[in-house]
Amino acid sequence: MDIPSLFDVKNKVVVITGGGRGIGEMIASGFVAAGAKVYISSRSAQVCDKVAEELSAKGPGQCFSIPGDLQKLDDIKKIVEELSKREDHIDCLINNSGANWGESIDTYPANAFEKVMNLNVNRLFSLTQACLPLLRAKASTANPSSVINIGSINGMQPPNLETYAYSSSKAAVHHLTKHLASRLGPEGILVNAIAPGAFVTKMMAATMKKNGDKIIAGIPLHRTGTPEDIAGTCIYLASRAGHYTTGAVIQVDGGSLVGSRL
């Protein structure tokens, strides 16, 4: 057993959607620090370019920006075309882009529900599908490539918040992960999901400001997640250490779900 290489992702080609901020940026920073070649994509070209430049400056890995609106099929096509010009394969695709919407059940807009489901589920599938040639290029069951879908603990247990589309979409992500794992495993493509709990991100900012103390009190570890927590789990799944894990939904939540039942 070669322990030094067990979690090695040096020079792996990693694609991260929503990599310009929040959990996506945390994951990107971890892979760059581990020596990977990382491509990040997000809707804001300015943010995406800035983060890629900053992470590359830190090294030792590299980070490149390929901006795009994941809501749009045309943008997904352009992103994959650009990736294909630069790389002959992808080692790891991390589907992190997502949207949320909170509103009373009596006024929850149909177009908001559709928007959240479209980005969080439909386009996750669309991008994975479009990236299959690159994921298959060097994959084998002995040395697989991997897809990591970022779900949520809200997809495992309904939240108290009125975020109906978000929780439904993340439950769908978890189920889709298992379906894809079954289909793609024989081709040497692992598919897993991570269900994060509370991390301090832009999406969580308003919730943490209003209910932060209560949320942290309900977490057995009494803290929110850190970049190391989420990046470390992704690196495990993308490295030799995770080569026998597929179809899993891994909670990275400080025990939130078990703590809420006590």
DOZAPA-850620 format. One record per residue (C-alpha): residue number from 1; x, y, z. Coordinates in nm, 4 decimals. Each point is the difference from the previous one (the first is absolute). Example, Ala and Ser with C-alpha at 12.3 -4.5 7.8 and 13.67 -1.06 7.14 Angstrom:
1,1.2300,-0.4500,0.7800
2,0.1370,0.3440,-0.0660
This chain:
1,0.0000,0.0000,0.0000
2,0.1498,0.3307,-0.1144
3,-0.1156,0.2391,0.2716
4,0.1645,0.3181,-0.1413
5,-0.2004,-0.0351,-0.3229
6,-0.3284,-0.1084,0.1604
7,-0.1498,0.3505,-0.0026
8,0.2187,0.1356,-0.2805
9,-0.1818,0.2139,-0.2599
10,0.3074,0.1764,-0.1378
11,-0.0383,0.0812,-0.3723
12,-0.3546,-0.1365,-0.0123
13,-0.2331,0.1984,-0.2256
14,-0.2917,0.1199,0.2117
15,-0.3051,0.1986,-0.1143
16,-0.2076,0.1837,0.2613
17,-0.3227,0.1849,-0.0774
18,-0.0892,0.2910,0.2235
19,0.3696,0.0198,0.0819
20,0.0094,0.3760,0.0331
21,-0.1466,0.0229,0.3484
22,-0.1295,-0.1913,0.3000
23,0.0444,-0.3759,0.0223
24,0.1240,-0.0163,-0.3592
25,0.2841,0.2390,0.0744
26,0.0848,-0.1963,0.3154
27,0.0264,-0.3203,-0.2040
28,0.2031,0.1704,-0.2720
29,0.2455,0.1401,0.2547
30,0.0531,-0.3487,0.1440
31,0.0728,-0.1622,-0.3344
32,0.2362,0.2796,-0.1084
33,0.1837,-0.0275,0.3326
34,0.0319,-0.3736,-0.0687
35,0.1609,0.0644,-0.3398
36,-0.2949,-0.0688,-0.2305
37,-0.0827,0.1746,-0.3256
38,-0.3363,0.1603,0.0698
39,-0.2562,0.1582,-0.2299
40,-0.2721,0.2063,0.1654
41,-0.3189,0.1264,-0.1565
42,-0.2627,0.2441,0.1223
43,-0.2414,0.2516,-0.1444
44,0.2103,0.3041,0.0901
45,0.3071,0.0132,-0.2232
46,0.1546,0.2730,0.2164
47,-0.0283,-0.2047,0.3197
48,0.1089,-0.3213,-0.1712
49,0.3080,0.1603,-0.1566
50,0.1003,0.1688,0.3260
51,-0.0243,-0.3188,0.2077
52,0.1903,-0.2028,-0.2601
53,0.2807,0.2568,-0.0021
54,0.0187,0.0101,0.3811
55,0.0037,-0.3788,0.0401
56,0.2644,-0.0465,-0.2704
57,0.2174,0.2581,0.1761
58,-0.0182,-0.2080,0.3186
59,0.0748,-0.3270,-0.1826
60,0.1572,-0.2469,-0.0189
61,-0.2784,-0.1099,-0.2352
62,-0.1645,0.2132,-0.2660
63,-0.3473,0.1453,-0.0344
64,-0.1653,0.1137,-0.3223
65,-0.3259,0.1815,-0.0614
66,-0.2627,-0.1081,-0.2533
67,-0.3031,0.2176,0.0816
68,-0.3500,-0.1008,-0.0998
69,-0.3640,0.0030,0.1066
70,-0.0791,-0.3594,0.0903
71,-0.3717,0.0732,-0.0380
72,0.0548,0.0171,-0.3770
73,0.0640,-0.3071,-0.2135
74,0.1939,0.2117,-0.2506
75,0.2394,0.1109,0.2736
76,0.0491,-0.3583,0.1133
77,0.0879,-0.0918,-0.3573
78,0.2510,0.2880,-0.0194
79,0.1610,-0.0945,0.3329
80,0.0504,-0.3615,-0.1083
81,0.1288,0.1078,-0.3415
82,0.2573,0.2235,0.1695
83,0.1011,-0.2785,0.2394
84,0.0414,-0.2370,-0.2944
85,0.2350,0.2461,-0.1708
86,0.2214,0.0147,0.3075
87,-0.0156,-0.3551,0.1359
88,-0.0291,-0.3531,-0.1397
89,-0.1694,-0.1267,0.3166
90,-0.1568,0.0960,0.3345
91,0.0901,-0.1866,0.3187
92,-0.2701,0.1539,0.2174
93,-0.3165,0.2017,-0.0658
94,-0.1488,0.1734,0.3035
95,-0.3577,0.1180,-0.0559
96,-0.0319,0.2755,0.2580
97,-0.2007,0.2783,-0.1696
98,-0.3356,0.0491,0.1641
99,-0.2782,0.2420,0.0794
100,-0.2431,0.0462,0.2868
101,-0.3281,0.1817,0.0532
102,-0.1882,0.0535,0.3237
103,-0.3591,0.1161,0.0150
104,-0.3304,-0.0801,0.1664
105,-0.1820,-0.3016,-0.1400
106,-0.2971,0.2245,-0.0834
107,0.2013,0.2266,-0.2299
108,0.2870,-0.2254,-0.1125
109,0.0403,0.0852,-0.3725
110,-0.0198,-0.2716,-0.2637
111,0.2852,0.1583,-0.1966
112,0.2246,-0.0031,0.3093
113,-0.0689,-0.3696,0.0581
114,0.0806,-0.0725,-0.3638
115,0.3201,0.2079,0.0087
116,0.1358,-0.1776,0.3076
117,-0.0870,-0.3470,-0.1288
118,0.1444,0.0802,-0.3423
119,0.3419,0.1072,0.1269
120,0.0303,-0.2386,0.2924
121,-0.1188,-0.3154,-0.1780
122,-0.0591,0.0349,-0.3738
123,0.3214,0.1833,-0.0826
124,0.2040,-0.2168,0.2361
125,-0.1066,-0.2918,-0.2176
126,0.0577,0.1985,-0.3210
127,0.3576,0.0914,0.0915
128,0.0857,-0.3498,0.1198
129,-0.1387,-0.1397,-0.3242
130,0.1986,0.2501,-0.2089
131,0.3210,-0.0803,0.1903
132,-0.0277,-0.3781,-0.0432
133,0.2460,-0.0215,-0.2917
134,0.2641,0.1798,0.2091
135,-0.0822,-0.2051,0.3107
136,0.0179,-0.3252,-0.1981
137,0.3230,0.0889,-0.1807
138,0.2436,-0.1451,0.2566
139,-0.2401,-0.1746,0.2369
140,0.0160,-0.3643,0.1021
141,-0.1344,-0.1955,0.2949
142,0.3586,-0.0219,0.1285
143,0.0601,0.3735,-0.0384
144,-0.3411,0.1680,-0.0161
145,-0.1002,0.3569,-0.0669
146,-0.2602,0.1496,0.2287
147,-0.3056,0.2207,0.0192
148,-0.0804,0.1679,0.3301
149,-0.3418,0.1605,0.0374
150,-0.0511,0.2533,0.2767
151,-0.3341,-0.0729,0.1611
152,-0.1153,0.1122,0.3440
153,-0.1188,-0.1335,0.3323
154,-0.3249,0.1770,-0.0945
155,-0.0377,-0.2711,-0.2626
156,0.0185,-0.2642,0.2728
157,-0.2268,0.1593,0.2582
158,-0.2505,0.2799,-0.0741
159,0.1133,0.3349,0.1435
160,-0.2142,0.2297,0.2118
161,0.0542,0.2751,-0.2560
162,-0.2436,0.0487,-0.2872
163,0.2491,-0.0949,-0.2697
164,-0.2177,-0.2558,-0.1750
165,0.1763,-0.0099,-0.3369
166,0.3460,-0.0162,0.1551
167,-0.0665,-0.2950,0.2295
168,-0.1850,-0.1846,-0.2771
169,0.2818,0.0625,-0.2471
170,0.2674,-0.1248,0.2373
171,-0.1954,-0.3181,0.0751
172,-0.0155,-0.0492,-0.3770
173,0.3769,0.0566,-0.0260
174,0.0619,-0.2755,0.2541
175,-0.2234,-0.2446,-0.1860
176,0.1436,0.0938,-0.3400
177,0.3490,-0.0564,0.1422
178,-0.0861,-0.3604,0.0846
179,-0.1621,-0.0574,-0.3391
180,0.3047,0.1368,-0.1850
181,0.2365,-0.2013,0.2204
182,-0.1758,-0.3214,-0.0977
183,0.0147,0.0809,-0.3709
184,0.3526,0.1454,-0.0197
185,0.1863,-0.2205,0.2481
186,0.0754,-0.2736,-0.2565
187,0.1637,0.2685,-0.2178
188,0.2346,0.1055,0.2794
189,-0.1867,0.3163,0.0982
190,-0.0802,0.0399,0.3690
191,-0.2975,0.2171,0.0935
192,-0.0481,0.1184,0.3565
193,-0.1750,0.2834,0.1797
194,0.0941,0.2107,0.2983
195,-0.2770,0.1370,0.2209
196,0.1444,0.3054,0.1767
197,-0.1519,0.1473,0.3122
198,0.0631,0.3554,0.1164
199,0.2899,0.1776,-0.1708
200,0.0457,0.3760,0.0058
201,-0.0760,0.0969,-0.3609
202,-0.1847,0.2764,-0.1811
203,-0.3002,-0.2298,-0.0404
204,-0.0073,-0.0671,0.3751
205,0.0822,0.3556,0.1116
206,-0.3541,0.1202,0.0692
207,-0.0952,-0.3229,0.1774
208,0.3120,0.0057,0.2166
209,-0.0531,0.3664,0.0877
210,-0.3557,-0.0695,0.1128
211,0.0350,-0.3465,0.1556
212,0.3763,-0.0623,0.0260
213,0.0134,-0.0604,0.3750
214,-0.2933,-0.2405,-0.0149
215,0.1464,-0.1874,-0.2969
216,0.3417,-0.0418,0.1654
217,-0.1615,-0.1099,0.3262
218,-0.1741,-0.2801,-0.1917
219,0.3251,-0.1304,-0.1489
220,0.1684,-0.2579,0.2269
221,0.3451,0.1364,-0.0905
222,-0.1237,0.3562,0.0778
223,0.1566,0.1636,-0.3041
224,-0.0574,0.0597,-0.3686
225,0.1977,-0.1747,-0.2714
226,0.3399,0.1215,-0.1206
227,0.1655,-0.0128,-0.3436
228,0.2113,-0.2924,0.1213
229,-0.3112,-0.1994,0.0878
230,-0.1593,0.0185,-0.3445
231,0.3216,-0.0024,-0.2049
232,0.1346,-0.2964,0.1944
233,-0.3083,-0.2078,-0.0743
234,0.0203,0.0846,-0.3708
235,0.3709,-0.0851,-0.0111
236,-0.0726,-0.3363,0.1622
237,-0.2632,-0.0787,-0.2644
238,0.2251,0.1144,-0.2870
239,0.3114,-0.1858,0.1152
240,0.1070,-0.3637,0.0307
241,-0.1503,-0.0005,0.3488
242,-0.3493,0.0227,-0.1486
243,0.0316,-0.2457,-0.2881
244,-0.2393,-0.2525,0.1566
245,-0.2639,0.2559,0.0947
246,-0.2813,0.0703,-0.2454
247,-0.3699,0.0734,0.0362
248,0.0603,0.1449,0.3469
249,-0.1519,0.3117,0.1543
250,0.2457,0.1215,0.2628
251,-0.1237,0.2373,0.2699
252,0.2476,0.2751,0.0849
253,-0.2090,0.1737,0.2621
254,0.1678,-0.0247,0.3395
255,-0.2712,-0.2452,0.1057
256,-0.2910,0.2349,-0.0709
257,-0.2410,-0.2695,-0.1103
258,0.0653,-0.2315,0.2917
259,0.0161,0.2920,0.2405
260,-0.3427,0.1254,-0.1063
261,-0.1523,-0.3319,0.1064
262,0.1338,0.0067,0.3551
